[in-house]
Amino acid sequence: MYHIIKKHQAILPGLGLSLIVAMIAKVIALALPDLGGATLAILLGIVLGNTFFKQNYLASGTKFSESKLLECSVVLLGFTVTFQTISRLGMNGLIFIIAMMAIVIISAIFIGKRLGFSENMGILMASGNAVCGSSAIGAVAPAIEADEDEKGQIITLVNLLGTVMMLTLPIIATSLFGKSLLAHSALLGGTLQSVGQVVAGASLINQQTVQFAMLFKITRIIFLVVVVFIFQKRHQKHQKIATTTKRAFPIPWYVLAFLIICVVNSLVALPKPFSDSAHFISTWFETIALAAIGLRLDLKKFIKEGPKFLIYGLSVGSVQTLAAIVLIFLLKIR
């Protein structure tokens, strides 16, 4: 009992700091809504973690915030997703999403290898860009046994890339597709990394685009379980050859919980206040986790890889955007 109490006490300083950074980020986001609380949390965390808060006693709490809260955030996403979402997009919308995810995953892994990044980093980059940013990376990282540095660096890169795309895609959408609601929604909802970025980017066009862009985004989130399962099976196959080790269960608990809740949410109409509360808590958990990731990120290591990271992010983002534009024209999503 004493050991458990001591362990929980050790978590409090880092957890408390992560919460404070998240709260500050949320307040700043009121003045800078285009950036959003999540992006500001990780940026603020990076600045503070590499200047004033390098103390070792913070590590337990920031690690807890980074891992456990991000896992809980994934679970709570299930309350905001239903399988009925897919039917509203039509067959071409579904084909668009599946094709986009396949292109992004293949290209991110391929480009990562060409630039000399580890296989795990390529998979994390692929997952974050193809599905739902930090939440997807948080779900896939344990499944492939990625280390914390790899996860932190890729989450930072994905969030920075998402911020750039969030500000540029609305301009591209209106320039190429005029006033086409579905085309705008597909471009933003089918490419932007996080839910917050989709909402922020689409709101730069109009509120109706926000609603339809979220349909594309939520459908991508539904495929999170599939992506985690595929990458975990792939990792297990490689591990089996090397070490013959096995995992007791095919997918992480929080991904399974996400799927179960998603199924229930699809079969039973949950009260709106319930789903709204789940979304609110999930957003806060993700923001706190991102603040912790920023606090734990060693900026010197990240800057050391700077040019390669910049090329990687811009290359994947360019492929993602170009593929979306081509598919929108080919599938006549107008």
N, C-alpha and C positions, 0 to 999 in steps of 0.2 A: 504493500500500500504506500509506504514512504517513497519507494522508487517511482511509482506512478505519479504521485504528487510532485516530486522533483522534476520529473520529465515534463509534466504540464506547466510547471512554473518556468522551466527553461524555454518553453515555446512563447510565453506571453510577451517578452520584449520585442522580438522580431515580428510577431503577429500584430501587436499594437502599433508598431511603426508602419507596417504595411497598410493597416487600416487608416492611419492618419494620412499617409501619402495618397491613398485612394480618395479620401474625403477632400483633400486639398485639390486633387485633380478634378473631382466632380464640380467643385466650386469654380475653378478656373474655366471648366468646360461651359459654364453658363455664359461666359464672355466670349469663348472661342468654340461655339457649337460645331463648327466644321471639323475640328480636330477630334472632339469627343473625349469623354472621361477615360476610356481604356487606353487610347494612344497617349494621352497626357500622363496617365499613371505610370506607364512604363518609361517614358522620357524623364519624368520627374524622379522616378526611382533610380534611373541610371546616373543622373546628376548627383543625387544625394548619396547614393551607394558608393560612388567613386570619389567623394569629397569628405563628407562629415560622418558617414555611418559605415565604417569599415570594421567595427568591433566584432570580435569572434562570438561574443555572447548573443548576437542577433541572429546567427546562422540557423539555429534550430527552428526559430519562429518563422523566418522567411522561407525556409525549406518546406515547413508545414503548409504555409500559405500558398506557396507555389504549386505543390503537388495535390494536397487533399482538397483545397478549395476549388481548384481547377477541375478535379474529378467530380465534385458535387455540382459544379456549374454545368458539366456535361449532362448529368442525370436530370437536372431541372429543365434543361432544354426540351426534354420529352413532353413536358406539359404544354409547350407552345407549338407542337407539331402534330399534324394528323395526316393519315394517308389519303384522305379525301382531297388534300391540297393538289395532288398530282392531276386529278381529273379536271381541275379548273384551267390547267395550262394546255390541255390537248396533247395529242400524240407528238406533234412537231416540237412542242415545248419540252416534253420528256426526252425526246431524241436529242434535242439541243443540249440539255443538261448532262446526259450520259456521255455524249460525244465530247463536250467541253471537259468533263472530269477526266476522261481517258487521255485526251491530248495534253492536259496540264500535268497529269501524273507522269506520263511517259517523257514529256519534254523536260520537266523539272529534274527527274532522275538522270536523264541523259546529259543535260547541261551541267549538272552538278559533278558528274563523273569526268566530263571533259575539262572542268575547271580544277579538278583535283580534290573535291570535297569527299568526305566519307560517304559510304552508302546510306548510313543512318541519316545523315544530314540531308541527303537528296530525298529520302523518303519523307522526312519531316517537312521539307519545303514543298514537296508534292501534295502532302496531306493538307497543310495549312492553306495553300492556294486553291486546291481543288474543292475543299469542303467548307470549312468554317473557321479559318484562322487559328487563333490560340486554342480554342476548344478542341479542334481536331488534332492539333499538335500534342495537346495535353493527353488526349485519348490514345494516340498512336505511340507516343514515346515509351511508355512502359511495356507496350506489346512487343516492341522491337529491342527493348533494353538499351535505349539511347541514354547517354550520360547527360548530366544536368547542364554542362557547358554547351553541348550540342543543342539541347532543347532551348536554352536561354538565348543563344545566338540566333537561331532560326526564328524563334518567336519575335525577337526584335526586328529582324530583317523583314519578316512577313508584315508586321504592323507598320513599319516605315514605308514599305512598298504599297501597302493598302492605303495609306494616307495620301501618297502621291497620286494613285489611281483614282481615289475618291474625289479629288479636286479636278482631275483632267477628264475623266470619262463622261461627266455630264456635258462638257463642251463638245466632245467627240460625238456623243449621242445626238445632240440637237443639230450638229453640223451635217451628219451623214443621214439621219433618219427623219429629219423634219419634226413633225408633231406626232409621229407614230408611238402610241403608248406602249404597245407590246415590245417593239424594238428597243425603246429606251429601257424598259424594265428588264428585258433579257440581257442587255449589255451590262447593266449595273448589278442586277441580281444574280447573273450567271458568272460574274468574274470577281467582284469585290470580296475580300477575305472575311471580314467579320460582319455580324448583323448590324452593329452600330455604324459601320462604314457604309453599308447598303442604305440604311435609313438616312444618314447624313448626305450621301451622294445623291440619292434620288430626290431628297427634299430640295436640292438646288434646282430641280426641274419643276416638279409640282407634287402635291399630296397624293394624287391618283397614281403617279409613278411609284411612290413609296409603297403603296398597297400591293401593286402587281409585282414590283421588284422583290418584295418580301416573299411572294409565292414562289418565285424562282429560287430564292435563297433557302427557304424552308425545305423545298424539295431536295436541294443539295444536302442539307443537314440530315434528312432521312437516310441518305446513303452513307452516313458516317459509320454505321455498324458494318456495312459491307466492306468499306475501305479498311477499317481496323482489322477485320477478320482476314482479309486477303494478305495484308502486310504481316500480320502475326503468323499466319500459316507459312508464308514465304520465309520469315525469320526462323521459324521452328525447323523448316526443312534444311536450311543452312546449318543451324545449330546441331541438328541430328547427325549431319555428316561429320561435323567437327567434334562434337562432345557427347552425342547420343542422349542429351538431356531432353526432358519433356516437361510441358506445363500441364498442370492438373485440369485446367479448364480452357476451352478454346478462345474465349474472349474475356477481357477484363470485366470485373463486376459492374463498374459504372456504365460501361457501354451496354451490357445486358440490361441493366436497370433502365437506361435510356430507351431501349427498344420496347421493353415491357410497358413502360409508362406511355410511350407513343402509341402502342396497340390499344391500350385501355382508353386513351384520349380519343382514338379514332372510333371506338365502339360505343363509348358513353360520353354524352355531352357534359363536360365538366363546367361548373359555374364560372362565369367570366372572372369574378374577383379572385378565384382560385388560380386560374392560369396567369392572370395579371400579377399576382403575388409571386408565383413561381418565376416569372420572367424578371421581376424586380430583384428578387434574391439572387437569381442566376447572374444577372448583370453585375451586382455588387460583388459576388464571389469572384467573378472573372476579373473585375477591376482591381480587387485586392490582390489576387494572384499575379496579375501583370505588374502591379507595383512591387511585389516581392521579387519577381523575376528581374525587374530593373535594378533593384537593390543588390541582387546577387550577381549581376553581370559584371565581369571584370572588363572594363572598357579598354584597358591596354591590350588584352588578348583580341578583342573585337577589332580595334583599330589596326592591329598588326595584320589582320586579314582584310583590311578595308577595301582595297581595289578589287579583290576577288569577290567580296560580298556585294559590292556595288554592281559589278558586271553581272553577277548571278541574279540579283534582284531585278535589274532592268531587263535582262534577257528573258527571264520567266514572265515578267509582266508584259513584255512586248508580244511574246508568243500567245499569251492568254488573251490579250486585247485583239490581236489580229485574227486569231481563231474564232473568237466570238463574232466579230464583224462578218467574216466570211460565212459562218454558219447561219447567221441571221438572214443574210441574202439568199443562201442556198435553200434554206428551209422555209423561206418566205414568211418569217415571223414579223408581220407588219400590222 
